[in-house]
Amino acid sequence: MLLERVRETIERHDMLRPGDTVLVAVSGGIDSVVLLDVLRRLAAELELSLHVAHLDHGLRDASADDARFVERLATEWSLPYHASRLDPETLVAHHKHGREGAAREARYAYLRSAARHIGADRIALGHTANDQAETILQRLARGTGIAGLQGIAPVRRSLIRPLLHVTRTEVQTYAHDRGLPWRVDESNADLSYARNRIRHRILPELETINPRAIDAILRAASHAVAADEVATFLVSAEWSAVCEDEAEGRLTLRRTALAAYPPAVRSLLLREAARRIRGDLTGLALPHVDKANDLIAQQAAHGELSLPGVHVRVQGDEIRFSRSAEPVTEPWSIPVDVGDTTIAEPPMRLRLEIVDDPPTVPSENRWRETADADRVAFPLELRSRRDGDRFAPFGLGTEIKLKDFLINEHVPYFDRDRLPLLCDRERIVWAVGVRLSDEVRITEGTRRYLTMEAHR
């Protein structure tokens, strides 16, 4: 019965192909021993080449005995054996995951390394339906979303879990019927670990309510998988309607387009934007997405927010996602003379010339202006804006706050500190690329002309 269930799982999830080399992770516990025995029985039928891998974590006094047990088992079954003992410093490298989590991450790292070394196509792990149910309950207690409710993936890149649809009771029955030996990890009874409390207290209590509680939990997980597929399809279909620009490490969504969707769909699209920037959604929870939603929904024309692994900046109709916050522009100033001047940020080259003859054709290019050279109080400087700056825009005839002028001209909030200002000793001569000062405009009495041209 169990053998047939595993065969169905392998076929359903396309876990193995004829000729595959499979590295089987064997801890010595009942689940991994049953996994190895099942794959050994299916090896000829599926044309598999099996290898056994064991990592001694060194976390228990009996761990060395476990390693010797697995080695003897592999030898008895004529299977190649690969083993390593964990360096305590390796656990330190994964300390953020906690002691058990660090051991898990180190185990996966070793298995991937061993698989590469022998050229294995797949790494088989002994997770069962009970492990799946425990994982889902643990995530549910932490407030997971649809992704977390899917539980452990049957196939994830090179990792496969052939026992994932088999219960621990079925595993135990199979092991007894086959007369298989295994090791007992006493830490599995330690109730200081949350997973063990779920295993020994919560799941048994749920089974008093519904004897098939594990099956019910797994059905819920399959519904979550289906819901996630629907969400993925929906996001894919709507993505081009909201995404304005996308490149490596950054993308821009249209705020007005995003606002047309219901809140739940907006959240899916925002999660997808974060996933494309980060590569995954690890550590990004629903409250983070809610903060981004709140930022976009507010009436303010601009704002920014730092989330795990992604920075969100709202500027007018643009919602810009990037891997990190854009650097704050520090105040800057450089002297400018007639000729060419280059600045690094924003990248720009400025050319100034003084000529006796006026331009033959008025320029419609906002990056090219002409001033009355005799009304300019040389020397010149190119600088960023400062508190208290005032400006007399061409055509207005009076001086106003530079801040008010930039707002009226719809210069984006986050671009204002980067806007180059060409100034003489007394005033702003030219807000580069925006407007010339009225105080240096050409008149009928102009005799010399200052031509100014900026190249971005």
C-alpha positions in Angstrom: 0.0 0.0 0.0 2.7 2.5 1.0 4.9 1.5 -1.9 2.0 2.2 -4.3 1.2 5.6 -2.7 4.9 6.7 -3.1 4.9 5.5 -6.7 1.8 7.7 -7.3 3.4 10.7 -5.6 6.5 10.3 -7.8 4.4 10.2 -10.9 2.0 13.0 -10.0 4.7 15.4 -9.2 7.1 14.2 -11.9 9.8 13.7 -9.2 12.1 11.3 -11.0 13.1 10.4 -14.5 14.7 7.1 -15.8 18.5 7.3 -15.3 18.4 9.8 -12.4 21.0 9.7 -9.7 19.3 10.3 -6.4 21.1 11.4 -3.2 18.9 10.1 -0.3 19.2 12.0 2.9 19.2 9.5 5.8 19.3 10.6 9.4 18.8 7.1 10.7 15.3 7.9 11.9 12.3 5.8 10.9 11.1 8.2 8.1 14.4 8.4 6.3 15.1 4.6 6.6 11.6 3.9 5.1 12.3 6.4 2.3 15.6 4.7 1.5 14.0 1.2 1.5 11.1 2.3 -0.7 13.4 3.9 -3.2 15.7 0.9 -3.1 12.7 -1.3 -4.1 11.7 1.1 -6.9 15.2 1.7 -8.2 15.2 -1.1 -10.8 11.7 -0.2 -12.0 12.5 3.6 -12.3 16.1 3.0 -13.4 17.6 5.0 -10.5 21.1 5.1 -9.1 20.9 5.7 -5.3 23.5 7.2 -3.0 23.1 7.7 0.8 24.1 10.9 2.5 24.3 11.6 6.3 25.3 14.7 8.2 26.3 14.4 11.8 25.2 17.7 13.4 27.0 16.9 16.7 24.0 18.3 18.6 23.4 15.1 20.6 25.6 12.7 22.4 24.3 9.8 20.3 24.9 11.6 16.9 28.1 9.6 16.2 26.2 6.3 16.8 23.5 7.5 14.3 26.3 8.1 11.7 27.7 4.6 12.2 24.2 3.1 12.0 23.5 4.8 8.6 26.9 3.8 7.3 26.3 0.1 8.2 22.8 0.3 6.6 24.3 1.7 3.4 27.0 -1.0 3.4 24.5 -3.8 4.0 22.3 -2.5 1.1 25.3 -2.0 -1.1 24.8 1.7 -1.6 27.5 4.4 -1.9 27.7 6.3 1.4 28.6 10.0 1.9 28.9 11.6 5.3 30.2 14.7 7.0 30.4 16.0 10.5 29.1 19.5 11.1 31.7 22.1 12.1 30.3 24.2 15.0 31.3 27.4 13.1 28.9 26.3 10.3 26.0 26.5 12.8 27.1 30.0 13.8 26.8 31.1 10.1 23.1 30.2 10.3 22.5 31.4 13.8 19.6 33.7 12.7 17.5 30.6 12.1 17.8 29.4 15.7 19.6 26.2 16.8 17.3 23.7 15.1 16.9 26.0 12.1 20.6 26.5 11.8 21.1 22.7 11.8 18.5 22.4 9.0 20.1 25.1 6.9 23.5 23.5 7.3 22.1 20.1 6.4 20.6 21.5 3.2 23.9 23.2 2.3 25.8 19.9 2.8 23.3 17.9 0.8 23.5 20.3 -2.1 27.3 20.2 -2.0 27.3 16.4 -1.9 24.8 16.2 -4.7 27.0 18.5 -6.9 30.1 16.4 -6.0 28.5 13.1 -7.2 26.4 14.7 -10.0 23.1 13.8 -8.4 19.9 14.9 -10.2 17.7 14.8 -7.1 18.0 15.0 -3.3 15.3 12.8 -1.6 14.0 13.9 1.8 11.9 11.9 4.2 9.1 14.4 5.1 5.7 12.8 5.6 2.1 14.0 5.7 2.4 14.6 9.4 5.4 16.9 8.8 3.3 18.7 6.3 0.4 19.1 8.8 2.8 20.3 11.5 4.4 22.8 9.3 1.1 24.3 8.2 -0.2 24.5 11.8 3.0 26.2 12.9 2.8 28.7 10.1 -0.9 29.3 10.8 0.0 30.1 14.4 2.4 32.8 13.1 -0.2 34.4 10.9 0.9 33.1 7.5 -0.9 33.9 4.2 -1.8 31.7 1.3 1.8 30.9 0.4 2.6 29.6 3.9 -0.6 27.5 4.0 0.6 25.5 1.0 3.1 23.9 3.4 6.2 22.0 2.1 6.5 21.7 -1.6 6.7 18.1 -3.0 9.3 19.3 -5.4 11.5 22.3 -5.0 14.3 22.6 -7.5 16.5 19.5 -6.9 14.7 18.5 -3.6 12.0 15.9 -3.7 9.8 14.4 -0.9 8.3 11.1 -2.0 6.7 10.3 1.4 4.8 13.6 1.6 1.4 12.0 1.1 2.1 9.2 3.5 1.2 9.5 7.2 3.6 8.7 10.0 1.3 5.8 11.1 1.7 4.3 7.6 5.4 4.7 7.8 5.5 2.9 11.2 3.4 0.0 9.9 5.6 -0.3 6.8 8.8 -0.4 8.9 7.4 -3.1 11.2 6.1 -5.2 8.4 9.5 -5.0 6.6 11.5 -5.6 9.8 13.5 -2.4 9.3 15.9 -1.1 11.9 16.0 2.7 12.8 17.4 5.1 15.4 15.2 7.1 17.8 16.0 10.8 18.3 15.1 11.6 21.9 15.0 15.3 21.0 11.7 14.6 19.1 10.0 14.3 22.6 11.4 17.6 23.9 8.4 19.8 24.3 10.5 23.0 24.5 10.4 22.9 20.7 7.2 24.3 19.2 7.0 21.6 16.5 7.1 18.9 19.1 4.3 20.5 21.0 2.3 20.6 17.8 3.2 16.9 17.2 2.4 15.5 20.6 -0.3 17.9 21.9 -2.1 19.8 19.2 -2.4 17.2 16.4 -3.6 14.5 18.7 -6.2 16.9 20.1 -7.4 17.8 16.6 -7.7 14.1 15.8 -10.1 13.7 18.7 -12.3 16.2 16.9 -11.7 14.7 13.4 -9.8 11.4 13.2 -8.8 12.4 9.7 -7.5 15.8 10.8 -4.2 15.4 8.9 -6.1 14.7 5.6 -8.3 17.7 6.2 -5.2 19.9 6.8 -3.6 18.6 3.6 -6.8 19.3 1.6 -6.7 22.9 2.9 -3.1 23.0 1.7 -4.2 21.8 -1.8 -6.9 24.6 -1.8 -4.2 27.1 -0.9 -2.0 25.8 -3.8 -5.0 26.3 -6.2 -5.7 29.8 -4.8 -2.1 30.7 -5.3 -2.2 29.5 -8.9 -5.3 31.7 -9.5 -3.5 34.7 -7.9 -0.4 34.1 -10.0 -2.5 33.9 -13.2 -4.4 37.1 -12.3 -1.2 39.0 -11.5 0.4 37.8 -14.8 -2.7 38.9 -16.8 -2.8 42.4 -15.1 0.9 43.1 -14.8 1.3 45.0 -18.0 -1.6 47.2 -17.1 0.1 48.6 -14.0 3.9 48.2 -14.7 5.3 51.2 -16.6 9.0 50.3 -16.6 11.1 47.3 -15.4 14.8 46.7 -15.4 17.4 45.0 -13.2 16.9 45.9 -9.6 14.1 48.4 -10.2 10.6 48.8 -11.6 7.9 51.4 -11.7 4.2 51.0 -11.3 1.5 53.5 -12.3 -0.3 54.7 -9.2 -3.6 55.6 -10.9 -3.7 52.3 -12.7 -3.1 50.4 -9.5 -5.8 52.4 -7.6 -8.4 51.0 -10.0 -8.1 47.5 -8.5 -9.8 46.2 -5.3 -7.4 46.3 -2.3 -6.8 42.5 -2.3 -5.7 42.6 -6.0 -3.5 45.7 -5.3 -1.8 43.7 -2.6 -1.1 40.8 -5.0 0.4 43.2 -7.5 2.5 44.9 -4.8 3.8 41.5 -3.6 4.7 40.6 -7.2 6.6 43.9 -7.5 8.5 43.1 -4.3 9.2 39.5 -5.5 10.6 40.7 -8.8 13.0 43.1 -7.0 14.0 40.7 -4.3 13.8 37.4 -6.1 11.6 35.9 -3.4 9.2 36.9 -0.6 11.0 35.4 2.4 10.6 37.7 5.4 8.0 39.9 3.6 4.8 39.6 5.5 1.2 40.9 5.0 1.7 43.9 7.3 4.6 45.0 5.0 2.3 44.9 2.0 -0.3 46.8 3.9 2.1 49.6 4.7 2.9 49.9 1.0 -0.8 49.9 0.2 -1.3 52.7 2.8 1.5 54.7 1.3 0.0 54.6 -2.1 -3.6 55.3 -0.9 -2.6 58.5 0.9 -3.4 61.9 -0.6 0.2 63.1 -0.4 1.9 63.4 -3.8 5.1 61.8 -2.6 6.5 59.5 0.1 8.8 56.5 0.6 9.0 53.4 2.7 11.7 50.8 3.4 10.6 47.2 3.6 12.7 44.0 4.0 14.8 43.8 0.9 12.9 46.5 -1.1 12.5 50.3 -1.0 9.2 51.9 -2.2 9.1 55.5 -3.4 5.9 57.3 -4.5 6.3 60.3 -6.6 3.2 61.6 -8.3 1.8 58.8 -10.5 5.0 56.7 -10.1 5.5 54.0 -7.6 9.2 53.1 -7.8 10.5 49.8 -6.3 14.3 49.3 -5.9 16.6 47.0 -3.9 17.6 49.8 -1.6 16.8 53.4 -0.9 18.1 55.9 -3.4 21.0 57.9 -1.8 20.1 61.3 -0.2 21.5 64.1 -2.3 23.9 66.2 -0.3 24.1 70.0 -1.0 26.7 70.7 -3.6 28.3 73.6 -5.5 31.0 73.9 -8.2 32.4 77.0 -10.0 31.5 77.5 -13.6 33.3 79.4 -16.3 32.8 80.0 -20.0 33.3 76.8 -21.9 32.4 73.2 -20.9 31.7 72.0 -17.3 30.8 68.4 -16.4 29.1 67.3 -13.2 28.6 63.7 -12.1 25.3 63.8 -10.3 23.0 64.4 -12.0 25.2 63.4 -15.0 25.3 66.6 -17.1 27.6 68.7 -19.3 27.0 72.5 -19.4 28.4 74.6 -22.2 28.5 78.5 -21.8 29.5 81.0 -24.5 29.4 84.8 -24.7 28.7 86.0 -28.2 28.0 89.4 -29.8 25.2 88.2 -32.1 21.8 87.0 -30.9 20.6 83.5 -31.8 19.1 83.5 -35.3 16.2 81.3 -34.3 14.5 81.3 -30.8 15.1 77.9 -29.2 12.2 75.7 -28.2 14.6 73.4 -26.4 14.3 73.7 -22.6 17.9 72.6 -22.2 19.1 75.7 -24.2 18.7 79.3 -23.1 20.1 82.7 -23.9 20.6 85.5 -21.3 21.8 89.1 -21.4 25.5 88.7 -20.5 25.8 92.2 -19.2 23.0 91.6 -16.7 24.7 88.5 -15.3 26.9 89.2 -12.2 29.9 87.0 -12.9 31.5 84.6 -11.7 29.0 81.8 -12.0 28.4 78.6 -10.0 26.3 75.5 -10.5 24.7 74.3 -7.3 21.8 72.5 -5.7 18.9 74.4 -4.0 19.2 75.9 -0.5 16.8 76.9 2.1 15.4 80.3 1.4 16.1 80.3 -2.3 14.0 82.8 -4.3 13.6 82.9 -8.1 12.2 85.3 -10.6 10.8 83.0 -13.4 10.9 84.4 -16.9 7.5 85.7 -17.8 6.3 86.2 -14.3 8.0 89.5 -13.6 8.3 89.1 -9.9 10.4 87.0 -7.4 8.9 84.0 -5.6 10.1 81.2 -3.4 12.0 78.7 -5.5 10.0 75.9 -3.7 6.7 77.3 -4.9 8.0 77.7 -8.4 9.2 74.0 -8.5 5.8 72.9 -7.2 4.0 75.0 -9.8 6.2 73.5 -12.5 5.4 70.0 -11.3 9.1 69.2 -10.8 8.9 65.8 -8.9 9.5 66.1 -5.2 12.5 63.7 -5.1 14.1 65.4 -8.1 14.1 68.9 -6.6 17.3 68.5 -4.6 19.1 67.1 -7.7 18.0 70.0 -10.0 21.1 72.0 -11.1 20.8 75.8 -10.6 23.1 78.1 -12.5 23.7 81.2 -10.3 25.7 84.4 -10.4 26.8 86.4 -7.4 23.2 87.7 -6.8 20.6 85.4 -8.1 19.5 82.2 -9.8 20.1 82.8 -13.5 18.7 79.5 -14.8 16.9 76.6 -13.2 18.5 74.2 -15.7 16.0 72.6 -17.9 13.1 74.4 -16.4 13.1 78.2 -16.7 15.4 81.2 -17.2 15.3 84.1 -14.7 13.3 87.1 -15.8 16.1 89.3 -14.4 18.6 88.3 -17.1 16.3 88.1 -20.0 17.2 89.5 -23.4 15.9 93.1 -24.2 16.2 95.5 -27.1 19.3 96.9 -25.4 21.2 93.7 -25.1 24.6 93.9 -26.7 26.3 90.6 -25.5 24.6 87.3 -25.2 25.3 84.4 -22.8 24.3 81.1 -24.5 23.7 78.2 -22.1 23.2 74.6 -23.2 22.9 71.5 -21.0 23.4 67.9 -22.2 22.1 65.2 -19.9 
